[in-house]
Amino acid sequence: MSQEESASGAPPEEQPAQNGEQQEDTAEAQERPRQKAWAARQALIQHGPSFVLPLARSSAATAVARDQFGVSGGTVHGDVNIFGALSDTADRLSGVVRPEEIAQLTDVFCGGPSFDEALARLREDRVVVLSGGRDTGRRTAALMLLRRLTDGTVRSLTPPASLTALLGQLDDAGGYLLLNFRADRGAPLREVHLLGLRERLERSGGHLVITVEPSAALDDVPFVRWEPPATEDMLRAHVAPSVGEEAWAGLCGRDLVRDFLVRPHQPAAVEEFARQLVALHRGDTDEQALAAHRAEAVEAQVARWLTDDERELRDKAFLVSLAVFDKAPYAVAAELADVLHARLQHTADPRQAPVVRIFGASREDRLRLVHADGYHDEEVTEWGPVHQFFAGFREERMVGALVEAVWNLHPSARPALVAWIRRLAEDGRPLVRTRAASATALLARADFSSAMAHLIEPWADDDYSGSWLTAANALTMAHLLGVEPVLRVLRAWCTGDVESRRWTAVRAYGLLGPVNHEETLDTLLEAVRRPSPSHGEPAEAEDDEPTEEARQFADALELLLLAVREPVLRALAERLDGDRADRTVRAYALAAFCQACEQREDPEDRPLVLHWYAQAVVDGEAETARQLAGLWQALLADRVHGKRALRILRGWVFAADGDPAAESALAPLLSAVTTTPTDHRRVDHLLRTVRHTDGTVPAVVERLRPHISHP
């Protein structure tokens, strides 16, 4: 294990040199079978974040589916504050709340069901406990509750060690506000604690509102769960009084307002957006500036979260994990957040073991605190769709902002974050491995050289092809995010002398085909023509085992062919014959086409190439149909691929048995490929000898035989 890794922020129990568990995980990863290129592409699209969707923009896909120094370099002595804190002292100062503030809030406040419930309880009991997240507007709600039932004088109290000590702060004020009272499981809040306060308030005529976190331990104390009003209601309350109802209606028709109202927002975000919207109405700003301001608001929210002393390190680890597993199963994000928490805690204080409350805050409370929503959806697995509870941020820009802020603004967290991502890349779940790559792509956008040095290059230089795939996926997604140096890296690696880096670059080029197929195809064909002892032609005979690099070139061309289709088909068909360079390309073209003919979107689906041929016939695309048939003829006549091609064709006959659409596609294809006596004999023999496992002849055979050409 390297010195860098030993100082990477991993707790001792998770260091590979001290424990065999991670070594076993790595050994298991080494033993995973080689994933086929098309399956790897599908996994990337299915499990990646939303910015991978351009990879699915292809005819085939749409037709059938959908501060580091001193920390990382050695031993850390003492405690490290990973996320530099800004203490929130305003909530802890006691004194009378300014009447002007209450009046300003009154002008824009709008209530809701939870406010009405809290008001009724406060009126009856004199005390109400309001449970809600820090950014949900619970302080404003508390002030408005007290304004409704008092003479307007509200005193903010200093949080005491216990509620019994609070009696000494009560005087003759009409309303009292106790913010952020802590009640943990060691000292929970009980009804008996409120009895003395209630009696004192009844004598003085006062009222008290106590706000707590959703995770507060409330034994037998009745409380009201504070939920902010709907976003549109809050925005209207802030904007309409300033611009008038008619102007408000006009503003609601603007695209940027409709986009804002699509997702729920916290009151602070609504207030800021309302201020900018009023400025837009008055001509003091424009829509472009408003959009930029919204991005700044996201960054400001991230900064508040990460530097909040009141927010536990475990909660911050959950924030980062959810950013990596946005719109993925909640349980996976929560599980791996605890792993990140352990590594961050080890960096902060290696002497203190991380403490995880196994049965802590509820799922809903944790999501509410980070402005995320939960929903039910289906996860794509190798066993089929599985029903899961997913979680995602309401504001999509939060994902990149969080990852980039942790990486660039809090570099003391880098060693732990790097070690965590490396562990994700070794996980047995495709979703987790894919998100390790997507997180690295986000880091590459924030700091390309560091992401390359810490993650991408070590993966590409590993002796395990699964690590090469992670590096390829990371570079692919980084390019989709607009990281300009990626293509320069791929070109250098693809024509370089390091086999693992060539593998990585070739796979990345294959994945990027739908985005820039012309450059990708030219680079790949140049690479296969380039003399190299590690590749050459895929195989000289059917029983020859091609090198891994030769497989990768064929895989990349297969991906291009299935994802881009006609332009790549035309380029490969033109290179079936020619000089030595063209013969080399021909070998790879046939290997790629043979692999493509085996691919299905799903085991029960029609073969992709057969479906493609059927489309070409129906749509009158004669040149495409001719080129597909020509490649099939070349396959049948090839000494390397001929027998394999006949096995594939036999499988297509079985696929056509009971599938009229497949039969109607296969019939004209058989006619097109049997234009020579040799091909006629091959296919005729196949149809005469094909049998089900029980020995019966597929009924479709007799209907297909008349379609064979008679040269």
Secondary structure, DSSP 8 states (H G I E B T S, - for coil): --HHHHTSS--GGG-TTT-HHHHHHHHHHHHS----HHHHHHHHHHHS-GGGGGGG-SHHHHHH----TTTSSS---S---SS--B---GGG--EE--HHHHHHHHHH----HHHHHHHHHHHHHSEEEEE--TTSSHHHHHHHHHHHHSSS-EEE----SSGGGGGGG--S-SEEEE-S----TTS-B-HHHHHHHHHHHHHHT-EEEEEE-TT--BSS---EE-----HHHHHHHHHHHHH-HHHHHHHHTSHHHHHHHHS---HHHHHHHHHHHHHHHTTSS-HHHHHHHHHHHHHHHHHHHHTBTTS-HHHHHHHHHHHHTTTEEHHHHHHHHHHHHHHHHHHH-TTS-----TT-S-HHHHHHHTTEEEEEEEEEETTEEEEEEEEEESSTHHHHHHHHHHHHH-GGGHHHHHHHHHHHHT-S-HHHHHHHHHHHHHHHHH-HHHHIIIIIHHHHTSS-HHHHHHHHHHHHHHHHTT-THHHHHHHHHHTSS-HHHHHHHHHHHHHTTTTSHHHHHHHHHHHHHS--TT-SSS-SSTT----HHHHHHHHHHHHHHHHH-HHHHHHHHTTSSSSHHHHHHHHHHHHHHHHHHT--SSTTS--HHHHHHHHHHHTT-HHHHHHHHHHHHHHHH-TTTHHHHHHHHHHHHHHHTT-HHHHHHHHHHHHHH--SHHHHHHHHHHHHH---TTS---THHHHHGGGS---
